[in-house]
Amino acid sequence: MISERKFWMVLGEGPPTYRHYTQHQACIEAERLAKLHPHQTFTVMESVASVVRQNVLWARHDSEASDDNFFDIPF
């Protein structure tokens, strides 16, 4: 399932792990982390888009084959 809700994440030395659903919450978290880790940079990042690959879609063509052997291999 794809999320259509904007979120913010805080990037430090490791990968971000938590989605903040307001910019204000992300800024508070970045400030909290900066106080715990002096001289380390924390960046607030905003999501701009999401993408998902869809499953394979089948389209039946007119044929004489019945539904029972639709997936039979002809060779």
N, CA and C of each residue as an Amber inpcrd file, in Angstrom:
protein
   225
   0.8440000  -1.1800000   0.0000000   0.0000000   0.0000000   0.0000000
   0.8900000   1.2450000   0.0000000   0.4950000   2.2070000  -0.7620000
   1.3020000   3.4230000  -0.8860000   0.7340000   4.5180000   0.0160000
   1.6300000   5.2300000   0.6640000   1.2190000   6.3150000   1.5450000
   1.0890000   7.6040000   0.7400000  -0.0190000   8.2850000   0.8860000
  -0.2080000   9.5640000   0.2120000  -0.0860000  10.7200000   1.1920000
   0.3420000  10.4160000   2.4030000   0.4510000  11.4280000   3.4410000
   1.8910000  11.9390000   3.5160000   2.0440000  13.2560000   3.4880000
   3.3670000  13.8750000   3.5760000   3.9740000  13.5830000   4.9450000
   5.3000000  13.4110000   4.9750000   5.9860000  13.1880000   6.2400000
   7.3750000  13.7980000   6.1810000   7.9980000  13.9080000   7.3470000
   9.3480000  14.4360000   7.4860000  10.1720000  13.4250000   8.2540000
  11.4710000  13.3540000   7.9680000  12.3840000  12.4650000   8.6780000
  13.6280000  13.2590000   9.0530000  14.2900000  12.7980000  10.1040000
  15.5180000  13.4560000  10.5650000  16.6990000  12.5700000  10.1970000
  17.6110000  13.1330000   9.4490000  18.8020000  12.4160000   9.0150000
  19.9830000  12.8540000   9.8590000  20.6340000  11.8640000  10.4730000
  21.8560000  12.1160000  11.2350000  22.9630000  11.2850000  10.6250000
  23.7670000  10.6390000  11.4600000  24.8500000   9.7980000  10.9390000
  24.3470000   8.4420000  10.4610000  23.2240000   7.9780000  10.9990000
  22.6340000   6.7160000  10.5640000  21.4090000   6.9790000   9.7070000
  20.7960000   5.9140000   9.2130000  19.6030000   6.0950000   8.3900000
  18.4190000   6.5750000   9.2270000  17.5410000   7.4180000   8.6590000
  16.3600000   7.8410000   9.4060000  15.4290000   6.6480000   9.6130000
  14.7500000   6.6040000  10.7520000  13.9080000   5.4390000  11.0710000
  12.4790000   5.7900000  11.4450000  12.1790000   7.0700000  11.6300000
  10.8570000   7.4480000  12.1110000  10.2480000   8.5020000  11.1960000
   8.9650000   8.3260000  10.8660000   8.2470000   9.3220000  10.0750000
   7.5090000  10.2680000  11.0140000   7.7810000  11.5570000  10.8500000
   7.0670000  12.5960000  11.6000000   6.0200000  13.1750000  10.6500000
   4.7820000  13.3020000  11.1310000   3.7210000  13.7550000  10.2420000
   3.4690000  15.2560000  10.3150000   4.3390000  15.9730000  11.0260000
   4.3650000  17.4360000  10.9340000   5.8290000  17.8740000  10.8900000
   6.0600000  18.9750000  10.2260000   7.4140000  19.5180000  10.1600000
   7.8720000  19.9360000  11.5570000   6.9550000  20.4730000  12.3320000
   7.2870000  20.9110000  13.6890000   7.8160000  19.7550000  14.5360000
   7.1600000  18.5960000  14.4760000   7.6150000  17.4230000  15.2410000
   9.0180000  17.0020000  14.8150000   9.2810000  17.0320000  13.5140000
  10.6040000  16.6410000  13.0140000  11.6690000  17.6240000  13.4930000
  11.3600000  18.9110000  13.5080000  12.3220000  19.9080000  13.9700000
  12.6100000  19.7450000  15.4630000  11.5820000  19.4390000  16.2360000
  11.7800000  19.1980000  17.6760000  12.6850000  17.9890000  17.8800000
  12.4700000  16.9400000  17.0990000  13.3040000  15.7400000  17.2150000
  14.7390000  16.0290000  16.7900000  14.9270000  16.7950000  15.7240000
  16.2790000  17.1500000  15.2830000  17.0030000  17.9500000  16.3620000
  16.2970000  18.8490000  16.9980000  16.9070000  19.6420000  18.0730000
  17.2540000  18.7600000  19.2690000  16.3570000  17.8390000  19.6220000
  16.6190000  16.9230000  20.7330000  17.8770000  16.0950000  20.4650000
  17.9840000  15.5610000  19.2560000  19.1470000  14.7480000  18.8920000
  20.4310000  15.5750000  18.8770000  20.3390000  16.8150000  18.3920000
  21.5160000  17.6870000  18.3490000  22.0390000  17.9860000  19.7580000
  21.1200000  18.1270000  20.7110000  21.5340000  18.3670000  22.0960000
  22.2320000  17.1460000  22.6900000  21.8200000  15.9490000  22.2680000
  22.4410000  14.7150000  22.7590000  23.7790000  14.4240000  22.0920000
  23.9520000  14.9240000  20.8690000  25.1490000  14.6150000  20.0750000
  25.7780000  15.9140000  19.5550000  26.5340000  16.6120000  20.4050000
  27.1650000  17.8670000  19.9750000  28.0760000  17.6600000  18.7570000
  28.1430000  18.6640000  17.9250000  28.9930000  18.7020000  16.7250000
  28.5310000  17.7430000  15.6350000  27.3610000  17.1330000  15.7940000
  26.8170000  16.2610000  14.7570000  25.6640000  17.0100000  14.0830000
  25.5850000  16.9140000  12.7720000  24.5410000  17.6140000  12.0160000
  23.3120000  16.7220000  11.8660000  22.1500000  17.3070000  12.0720000
  20.8760000  16.6120000  11.8550000  20.0590000  17.4260000  10.8650000
  19.5910000  16.7810000   9.8270000  18.8690000  17.4400000   8.7530000
  17.4270000  16.9580000   8.7190000  16.4840000  17.8900000   8.6280000
  15.0660000  17.5530000   8.5050000  14.7560000  17.4370000   7.0170000
  14.2720000  16.2650000   6.6210000  13.9690000  16.0030000   5.2060000
  12.4610000  15.8470000   5.0280000  11.9300000  16.3920000   3.9350000
  10.5010000  16.3600000   3.6310000  10.2450000  15.4110000   2.4660000
   9.2220000  14.5900000   2.6020000   8.8500000  13.7150000   1.4830000
   8.1910000  14.5620000   0.3920000   8.4400000  14.1880000  -0.8650000
   7.8300000  14.9240000  -1.9740000   6.9570000  14.0380000  -2.8500000
   7.1850000  12.7220000  -2.8390000   6.3850000  11.8220000  -3.6680000
   6.6410000  10.3800000  -3.2430000   5.7390000   9.4970000  -3.6440000
   5.9010000   8.0600000  -3.4160000   5.5910000   7.3260000  -4.7160000
   6.1860000   6.1680000  -4.8740000   5.9410000   5.3710000  -6.0630000
   5.8670000   3.9020000  -5.6480000   5.0630000   3.1310000  -6.3550000
   4.9570000   1.7020000  -6.0860000   4.8220000   0.9680000  -7.4200000
   5.4770000  -0.1660000  -7.5170000   5.3590000  -0.9930000  -8.7150000
   4.0930000  -1.8290000  -8.5900000   3.2850000  -1.8440000  -9.6160000
   2.0440000  -2.6100000  -9.6250000   2.3130000  -4.0560000 -10.0010000
   1.4080000  -4.9380000  -9.6470000   1.5200000  -6.3380000 -10.0320000
   1.3530000  -6.5020000 -11.5360000   1.7000000  -7.6570000 -12.0240000
   1.5360000  -7.9770000 -13.4370000   0.0480000  -8.0400000 -13.7490000
  -0.3520000  -7.4520000 -14.8570000  -1.7430000  -7.4670000 -15.2720000
  -1.9040000  -8.3600000 -16.4980000  -2.9120000  -9.2270000 -16.4680000
  -3.1910000 -10.1230000 -17.5880000  -4.3290000  -9.5580000 -18.4190000
  -4.2200000  -9.7200000 -19.7340000  -5.3010000  -9.3560000 -20.6520000
  -5.5810000 -10.5680000 -21.5280000  -6.8020000 -11.0690000 -21.4930000
  -7.1660000 -12.2260000 -22.3290000  -7.4880000 -11.7490000 -23.7360000
  -6.9980000 -12.4760000 -24.7070000  -7.2780000 -12.1860000 -26.1120000
  -8.3120000 -13.1910000 -26.5970000  -9.0080000 -12.8430000 -27.6390000
  -9.9660000 -13.7870000 -28.2130000  -9.2200000 -15.0290000 -28.6710000
  -9.6930000 -16.1900000 -28.2470000  -9.0620000 -17.4430000 -28.6550000
 -10.0640000 -18.5670000 -28.5050000  -9.6930000 -19.7010000 -29.0190000
 -10.5480000 -20.8750000 -28.9060000 -10.2740000 -21.6420000 -27.6270000
  -9.2440000 -21.2430000 -26.8730000  -8.8900000 -21.9440000 -25.6450000
  -9.9490000 -21.6850000 -24.5810000 -10.2710000 -22.7110000 -23.8250000
 -11.2360000 -22.5560000 -22.7390000 -10.5180000 -22.0120000 -21.5040000
 -11.2980000 -21.5650000 -20.5460000 -10.7270000 -21.0590000 -19.2940000
  -9.9650000 -22.1400000 -18.5500000 -10.3410000 -23.4300000 -18.7490000
  -9.7140000 -24.5260000 -18.0220000  -8.2280000 -24.6890000 -18.3710000
  -7.8650000 -24.3990000 -19.6060000  -6.4630000 -24.5930000 -19.9880000
  -5.8010000 -23.2490000 -20.3660000  -6.2480000 -22.1860000 -19.7650000
  -5.7140000 -20.8590000 -20.0650000  -4.2120000 -20.7770000 -19.8340000
  -3.7180000 -21.4290000 -18.7900000  -2.3090000 -21.3520000 -18.4560000
  -1.5120000 -22.5610000 -18.9140000  -2.1170000 -23.4820000 -19.7050000
  -1.3800000 -24.6230000 -20.2220000  -0.3110000 -24.1330000 -21.2000000
   0.8540000 -24.7370000 -21.1110000   1.9360000 -24.3880000 -22.0260000
   1.7090000 -25.1530000 -23.3340000   1.7080000 -24.4740000 -24.4870000
   1.3520000 -25.1240000 -25.7600000   2.4980000 -25.9050000 -26.4080000
   3.6320000 -26.0620000 -25.7800000   4.7460000 -26.7880000 -26.3700000
   5.3560000 -27.7550000 -25.3930000
